[in-house]
C-alpha cells in the first residue's frame, strides 16, 4: 500500500510517497507556481495549476491515504482566506481525482511526532527528516512531507517503533480521522487509541 505525505504551501508544496509495508521512500518532490495576482480569478488559476501538478505527481502511486498538514491557526498569516481557498482545492483534488482518503494532521502533532516538541522550529523538522532518510533535506516543506508520510505509515499500523510517544500521536491522528489500522502492528495502535 502506498501513502503520500503532503505539506500544502503556496510557496512550495512538499510531497513524499512511501511504501507502507517497507517504509521505502518512493518519491519526494516540491511543486510550486509563481503568484500571478491577488484578485480571485488569478488566485483560482494558481490553485488549479498547483492542484493539477500535485495530481500529476501523485496519480501513478494510487495512494489509499494522503496525510495532509492542516492549517496553522496560531501563525500570523494575514492571508487565512487564501489558505482556506487553496486547502479546499487540494482536498477536492485528493478525494475526487486520486480517490484517496484525506487524513488531517495538525502542525503541532506533526512536530511532536518528528521531534518530540509541538512547537519545534523548521531546522528541527529538517534534521528529523534528514535523519529518517539518511540524506540531507534542505527544504522545510519537503521535510514536513517526509515526516507526514512516516507518521502515516505508523498511523495505519506498519511501523514497529518502540517509541510509545510516537505511537500515541499516530493513534490520536488515526482515531480522529477514523482510520482502521491494517498493518501488522495495528494491535498496538488499537490498544493506545482506547
C-alpha positions as CSV (number, residue, x, y, z in Angstrom):
1,X,0.0,0.0,0.0
2,X,1.3,3.5,-0.9
3,X,0.6,6.6,1.1
4,X,1.6,10.2,0.5
5,X,2.5,13.0,2.9
6,X,1.6,16.5,1.6
7,X,2.6,19.8,3.1
8,X,0.3,22.2,1.2
9,X,2.1,25.5,0.9
10,X,1.7,28.1,-1.8
11,X,5.4,28.9,-1.7
12,X,6.5,25.2,-2.2
13,X,4.1,22.3,-1.9
14,X,6.1,19.4,-0.3
15,X,5.3,15.8,-1.4
16,X,6.6,12.4,-0.2
17,X,5.3,9.0,-1.3
18,X,6.1,6.0,0.9
19,X,5.5,2.2,0.7
20,X,3.6,1.4,3.9
21,X,4.9,-2.2,4.2
22,X,8.6,-1.5,3.8
23,X,9.0,2.2,4.8
24,X,10.8,2.8,1.5
25,X,10.5,6.3,0.1
26,X,9.2,6.0,-3.4
27,X,9.3,9.7,-4.5
28,X,9.7,13.1,-3.0
29,X,9.4,16.5,-4.5
30,X,8.3,20.1,-4.4
31,X,5.6,21.7,-6.6
32,X,5.4,25.5,-6.9
33,X,3.6,28.0,-9.1
34,X,4.5,31.7,-9.2
35,X,2.0,34.2,-7.8
36,X,0.1,35.7,-10.7
37,X,-2.1,38.2,-8.9
38,X,-4.2,39.0,-5.9
39,X,-7.7,39.0,-7.3
40,X,-9.9,36.0,-7.1
41,X,-9.7,34.8,-10.8
42,X,-5.9,34.9,-10.6
43,X,-5.7,33.1,-7.3
44,X,-8.1,30.4,-8.6
45,X,-5.9,29.8,-11.7
46,X,-2.9,29.4,-9.4
47,X,-4.6,27.0,-7.1
48,X,-5.8,24.9,-10.0
49,X,-2.3,24.8,-11.6
50,X,-0.8,23.6,-8.3
51,X,-3.5,21.1,-7.7
52,X,-3.1,19.7,-11.2
53,X,0.7,19.4,-10.8
54,X,0.2,17.7,-7.4
55,X,-2.3,15.3,-9.1
56,X,0.1,14.6,-11.9
57,X,2.9,13.9,-9.4
58,X,0.7,11.6,-7.3
59,X,-1.5,9.7,-9.6
60,X,0.9,6.9,-10.6
61,X,1.2,6.0,-6.9
62,X,-2.5,5.4,-6.5
63,X,-2.4,6.1,-2.7
64,X,-5.0,4.9,-0.3
65,X,-4.3,7.7,2.2
66,X,-2.9,11.2,1.9
67,X,-1.6,12.6,5.2
68,X,-2.1,16.3,4.9
69,X,-0.9,19.0,7.2
70,X,-3.8,21.2,8.3
71,X,-3.8,25.0,8.6
72,X,-1.7,26.6,11.2
73,X,-4.2,28.7,13.1
74,X,-1.6,30.0,15.5
75,X,0.6,31.5,12.8
76,X,0.3,35.2,12.0
77,X,-0.8,34.6,8.4
78,X,-2.9,37.6,7.2
79,X,-4.0,35.5,4.2
80,X,-6.0,33.0,6.0
81,X,-8.8,33.1,3.5
82,X,-6.4,32.2,0.7
83,X,-5.1,29.3,2.7
84,X,-8.7,28.1,3.1
85,X,-9.4,28.5,-0.6
86,X,-6.2,26.6,-1.5
87,X,-6.9,23.9,1.1
88,X,-10.3,23.3,-0.5
89,X,-8.9,22.9,-4.0
90,X,-6.3,20.4,-2.7
91,X,-8.8,18.3,-0.7
92,X,-11.1,18.3,-3.7
93,X,-8.4,17.0,-6.0
94,X,-7.3,14.3,-3.5
95,X,-10.8,12.9,-2.9
96,X,-12.1,13.3,-6.5
97,X,-9.1,12.7,-8.7
98,X,-6.9,10.5,-6.6
99,X,-9.9,8.7,-4.9
100,X,-7.8,8.7,-1.7
101,X,-8.8,9.4,1.9
102,X,-7.6,12.7,3.4
103,X,-6.0,12.3,6.8
104,X,-5.5,15.6,8.5
105,X,-2.6,16.1,10.8
106,X,-2.2,19.4,12.8
107,X,1.2,21.2,12.7
108,X,1.6,20.5,16.4
109,X,1.0,16.8,16.0
110,X,3.5,16.5,13.1
111,X,6.2,18.4,15.1
112,X,5.6,16.3,18.2
113,X,5.8,13.1,16.2
114,X,9.0,14.2,14.4
115,X,10.9,16.0,17.2
116,X,9.1,15.4,20.5
117,X,8.1,19.1,20.7
118,X,4.9,20.5,19.3
119,X,6.5,23.9,18.7
120,X,9.7,22.7,17.0
121,X,11.3,25.1,14.6
122,X,11.9,24.4,10.9
123,X,15.5,23.4,11.4
124,X,14.5,20.6,13.8
125,X,12.0,19.3,11.3
126,X,14.6,19.3,8.6
127,X,17.0,17.4,10.9
128,X,14.4,14.8,11.7
129,X,13.6,14.2,8.0
130,X,17.3,14.1,7.2
131,X,17.9,11.5,9.9
132,X,15.0,9.3,8.7
133,X,16.1,9.5,5.0
134,X,19.8,9.2,5.7
135,X,20.4,12.1,3.4
136,X,20.3,15.9,3.7
137,X,17.0,17.6,3.4
138,X,17.2,21.4,2.8
139,X,13.6,22.4,2.3
140,X,11.2,22.7,5.2
141,X,8.2,21.8,3.1
142,X,9.9,18.7,1.9
143,X,10.9,17.8,5.5
144,X,7.3,18.1,6.6
145,X,6.0,15.9,3.7
146,X,8.6,13.2,4.6
147,X,7.6,13.2,8.2
148,X,3.8,13.2,7.3
149,X,4.4,10.1,5.3
150,X,6.3,8.5,8.1
151,X,3.6,9.4,10.6
152,X,1.1,8.0,8.2
153,X,2.9,4.7,8.0
154,X,2.8,4.5,11.8
155,X,-0.9,5.6,12.0
156,X,-2.1,2.7,9.8
157,X,0.0,0.1,11.7
158,X,3.0,-0.5,9.6
159,X,5.7,0.9,11.8
160,X,7.2,-1.2,14.5
161,X,8.6,1.7,16.5
162,X,9.4,1.2,20.2
163,X,8.7,4.9,20.7
164,X,5.4,5.0,22.6
165,X,5.2,8.8,22.4
166,X,5.1,8.5,18.5
167,X,2.6,5.6,18.7
168,X,0.3,7.7,20.9
169,X,0.4,10.6,18.4
170,X,-0.2,8.2,15.5
171,X,-3.1,6.6,17.4
172,X,-4.6,10.0,18.1
173,X,-4.4,11.1,14.4
174,X,-5.8,7.7,13.4
175,X,-8.7,7.9,15.8
176,X,-9.7,11.4,14.9
177,X,-9.6,10.6,11.2
178,X,-11.4,7.3,11.7
179,X,-8.6,5.1,10.3
180,X,-8.8,1.4,10.9
181,X,-5.2,0.3,11.3
182,X,-4.5,-2.5,8.9
183,X,-0.7,-3.2,9.2
184,X,0.9,-5.9,11.2
185,X,1.4,-3.7,14.2
186,X,-2.2,-2.4,14.3
187,X,-2.9,-4.1,17.7
188,X,-0.5,-1.7,19.4
189,X,-2.3,1.3,17.9
190,X,-5.8,0.0,18.8
191,X,-4.6,-0.5,22.4
192,X,-3.3,3.0,22.6
193,X,-6.3,4.6,20.8
194,X,-8.6,3.1,23.5
